[in-house]
Amino acid sequence: MIRKLKSGQYRIYSKKVDPETHKRKNLGTFDSLDAAKKHEKEIQYFKHH
């Protein structure tokens, strides 16, 4: 899940909520939406291979 921050950057959050903190994990912050989408694809690839 990618969200835009007030600073103009984009942050990737996990899809599942962390049971301890009841929040989503921060998986990285990027300056551009394209960079965030690319990294999210890499995360999905890594999770399934």
NUBA-973633 format. One record per atom (N, C-alpha, C, O): x, y, z. Coordinates in Angstrom, 3 decimals. Each point is the difference from the previous one (the first is absolute). Example, Ala and Ser with C-alpha at 12.3 -4.5 7.8 and 13.67 -1.06 7.14 Angstrom:
BEGIN
node px:13.190; py:-5.690; pz:7.800
node px:-0.890; py:1.190; pz:0.000
node px:0.900; py:1.200; pz:0.000
node px:1.036; py:-0.019; pz:0.665
node px:-1.386; py:1.069; pz:-1.385
node px:0.820; py:1.190; pz:0.060
node px:-0.770; py:1.090; pz:0.730
node px:0.509; py:1.108; pz:0.169
***
This chain:
BEGIN
node px:0.843; py:-1.159; pz:0.000
node px:-0.843; py:1.159; pz:0.000
node px:0.899; py:1.237; pz:0.000
node px:0.858; py:0.153; pz:0.870
node px:-1.059; py:0.718; pz:-1.842
node px:0.818; py:1.212; pz:-0.117
node px:-0.859; py:1.200; pz:0.389
node px:-1.124; py:0.153; pz:-0.477
node px:1.659; py:0.683; pz:1.337
node px:-0.694; py:1.227; pz:0.402
node px:0.921; py:1.193; pz:-0.203
node px:1.216; py:-0.096; pz:0.165
node px:-1.822; py:1.226; pz:-0.527
node px:0.774; py:1.236; pz:-0.163
node px:0.056; py:0.718; pz:1.344
node px:-1.014; py:0.145; pz:0.682
node px:2.207; py:0.299; pz:-0.313
node px:0.194; py:0.712; pz:1.254
node px:-0.150; py:1.498; pz:-0.211
node px:0.026; py:0.474; pz:-1.136
node px:-0.181; py:0.268; pz:2.212
node px:-0.117; py:1.457; pz:-0.086
node px:1.250; py:0.627; pz:-0.608
node px:-0.067; py:1.061; pz:-0.622
node px:1.214; py:-1.729; pz:0.807
node px:1.267; py:0.525; pz:-0.517
node px:0.112; py:-0.169; pz:-1.514
node px:0.919; py:0.537; pz:-0.618
node px:-1.865; py:-1.292; pz:0.011
node px:0.048; py:-0.225; pz:-1.435
node px:0.652; py:-1.319; pz:-0.373
node px:0.025; py:-0.378; pz:-1.171
node px:0.505; py:-0.324; pz:2.169
node px:0.614; py:-1.301; pz:-0.251
node px:-1.083; py:-1.079; pz:0.053
node px:-1.132; py:0.248; pz:0.415
node px:1.513; py:-1.448; pz:-0.846
node px:-0.921; py:-1.130; pz:0.007
node px:0.554; py:-1.082; pz:0.916
node px:1.205; py:-0.251; pz:0.016
node px:-2.088; py:-0.391; pz:0.749
node px:0.428; py:-1.030; pz:0.937
node px:-0.783; py:-1.273; pz:-0.267
node px:-1.204; py:0.028; pz:-0.255
node px:1.926; py:-1.157; pz:0.322
node px:-0.632; py:-1.307; pz:-0.164
node px:-0.288; py:-0.559; pz:1.389
node px:0.878; py:-0.044; pz:0.862
node px:-2.120; py:-0.380; pz:-0.662
node px:-0.407; py:-0.636; pz:1.243
node px:-0.388; py:-1.442; pz:-0.291
node px:-0.432; py:-0.319; pz:-1.108
node px:0.587; py:-0.554; pz:2.103
node px:-0.408; py:-1.391; pz:-0.159
node px:-1.518; py:-0.070; pz:-0.122
node px:-0.710; py:0.887; pz:0.474
node px:0.222; py:-1.940; pz:-1.109
node px:-1.440; py:-0.164; pz:-0.157
node px:-0.657; py:-0.473; pz:1.290
node px:-1.148; py:0.343; pz:0.282
node px:1.888; py:-1.137; pz:0.503
node px:-0.548; py:-0.504; pz:1.256
node px:0.394; py:0.923; pz:1.153
node px:1.051; py:0.641; pz:-0.031
node px:-1.907; py:-0.586; pz:1.041
node px:0.259; py:0.809; pz:1.191
node px:0.847; py:-0.818; pz:0.969
node px:-0.258; py:-1.185; pz:0.210
node px:1.274; py:1.823; pz:0.380
node px:0.853; py:-0.654; pz:0.986
node px:-0.819; py:-0.257; pz:1.277
node px:-0.548; py:0.943; pz:0.571
node px:0.455; py:-2.207; pz:-0.114
node px:-0.842; py:-0.299; pz:1.171
node px:0.465; py:0.672; pz:1.292
node px:-0.815; py:0.249; pz:0.889
node px:2.106; py:0.048; pz:-0.772
node px:0.504; py:0.622; pz:1.229
node px:-0.320; py:1.489; pz:0.073
node px:-0.457; py:0.491; pz:1.032
node px:0.698; py:0.225; pz:-2.127
node px:-0.183; py:1.449; pz:0.015
node px:-1.350; py:0.430; pz:-0.573
node px:-0.408; py:1.148; pz:0.176
node px:-0.282; py:-2.053; pz:-0.857
node px:-1.277; py:0.279; pz:-0.662
node px:0.140; py:1.058; pz:-1.088
node px:-0.950; py:0.719; pz:-0.310
node px:2.156; py:-0.635; pz:-0.269
node px:0.264; py:0.919; pz:-1.102
node px:0.655; py:-0.779; pz:-1.125
node px:0.427; py:-1.139; pz:0.188
node px:-0.349; py:1.756; pz:-1.355
node px:0.655; py:-0.630; pz:-1.139
node px:1.495; py:0.281; pz:0.062
node px:0.415; py:1.067; pz:0.452
node px:0.405; py:-2.031; pz:-0.910
node px:1.447; py:0.184; pz:0.023
node px:0.429; py:0.903; pz:-1.137
node px:-0.543; py:-0.081; pz:-1.102
node px:1.521; py:0.945; pz:1.365
node px:0.590; py:0.872; pz:-1.011
node px:1.020; py:-0.820; pz:-0.778
node px:0.968; py:-0.500; pz:0.574
node px:-1.183; py:0.360; pz:-1.891
node px:0.903; py:-0.800; pz:-0.824
node px:0.904; py:0.862; pz:-0.876
node px:0.694; py:-0.528; pz:-0.869
node px:-0.689; py:1.828; pz:1.079
node px:0.911; py:0.863; pz:-0.742
node px:-0.656; py:1.296; pz:-0.433
node px:-1.210; py:0.051; pz:-0.219
node px:2.012; py:0.994; pz:0.095
node px:-0.458; py:1.317; pz:-0.419
node px:0.783; py:0.403; pz:-1.235
node px:1.220; py:-0.154; pz:-0.048
node px:-1.933; py:0.679; pz:-0.966
node px:0.619; py:0.321; pz:-1.282
node px:-0.422; py:1.381; pz:-0.462
node px:-1.072; py:0.488; pz:0.356
node px:1.940; py:0.142; pz:-1.162
node px:-0.275; py:1.346; pz:-0.485
node px:-1.012; py:0.028; pz:-1.134
node px:-0.710; py:0.992; pz:-0.163
node px:0.628; py:-2.065; pz:-0.630
node px:-0.926; py:-0.007; pz:-1.127
node px:-0.931; py:-1.205; pz:0.081
node px:0.335; py:-1.024; pz:0.594
node px:-1.502; py:1.168; pz:-1.202
node px:-0.970; py:-1.079; pz:-0.028
node px:0.534; py:-1.183; pz:-0.807
node px:-0.241; py:-1.152; pz:0.360
node px:0.962; py:1.428; pz:-1.447
node px:0.561; py:-1.074; pz:-0.824
node px:0.992; py:-0.842; pz:0.795
node px:0.004; py:-1.225; pz:-0.117
node px:0.829; py:1.865; pz:0.917
node px:0.972; py:-0.729; pz:0.813
node px:-0.711; py:-0.858; pz:1.035
node px:0.422; py:-1.125; pz:0.270
node px:-1.493; py:1.644; pz:0.311
node px:-0.756; py:-0.755; pz:0.992
node px:-0.676; py:-1.206; pz:-0.639
node px:0.002; py:-1.090; pz:0.571
node px:-0.581; py:1.283; pz:-1.752
node px:-0.648; py:-1.118; pz:-0.696
node px:1.010; py:-1.071; pz:-0.382
node px:-0.291; py:-1.193; pz:0.100
node px:1.478; py:1.611; pz:-0.538
node px:1.042; py:-0.954; pz:-0.374
node px:0.408; py:-0.831; pz:1.210
node px:0.139; py:-1.219; pz:-0.098
node px:0.052; py:1.872; pz:1.230
node px:0.415; py:-0.719; pz:1.198
node px:-1.113; py:-0.929; pz:0.491
node px:0.277; py:-1.093; pz:0.494
node px:-1.527; py:1.523; pz:-0.627
node px:-1.111; py:-0.852; pz:0.417
node px:-0.042; py:-1.275; pz:-0.850
node px:-0.297; py:-1.079; pz:0.514
node px:0.593; py:1.199; pz:-1.803
node px:0.074; py:-1.179; pz:-0.865
node px:1.116; py:-0.926; pz:0.452
node px:-0.171; py:-1.219; pz:0.014
node px:1.314; py:1.791; pz:0.358
node px:1.126; py:-0.801; pz:0.490
node px:-0.374; py:-0.735; pz:1.286
node px:0.381; py:-1.156; pz:0.189
node px:-1.121; py:1.820; pz:0.690
node px:-0.438; py:-0.625; pz:1.251
node px:-0.912; py:-1.175; pz:-0.307
node px:0.170; py:-1.077; pz:0.572
node px:-1.141; py:1.266; pz:-1.471
node px:-0.937; py:-1.068; pz:-0.339
node px:0.744; py:-1.176; pz:-0.648
node px:-0.302; py:-1.158; pz:0.288
node px:1.257; py:1.448; pz:-1.147
node px:0.786; py:-1.065; pz:-0.632
node px:0.758; py:-0.810; pz:1.058
node px:0.012; py:-1.230; pz:-0.031
node px:0.612; py:1.940; pz:0.958
node px:0.790; py:-0.653; pz:1.038
node px:-0.890; py:-0.870; pz:0.897
node px:0.408; py:-1.086; pz:0.413
node px:-1.609; py:1.557; pz:-0.115
node px:-0.892; py:-0.743; pz:0.875
node px:-0.475; py:-1.307; pz:-0.633
node px:-0.314; py:-0.954; pz:0.713
node px:0.258; py:0.903; pz:-2.037
node px:-0.575; py:-1.156; pz:-0.681
node px:1.035; py:-0.877; pz:-0.700
node px:-0.373; py:-0.930; pz:-0.715
node px:1.658; py:1.204; pz:0.903
node px:1.043; py:-0.837; pz:-0.642
node px:1.039; py:-0.452; pz:1.007
node px:0.942; py:-0.706; pz:-0.360
***
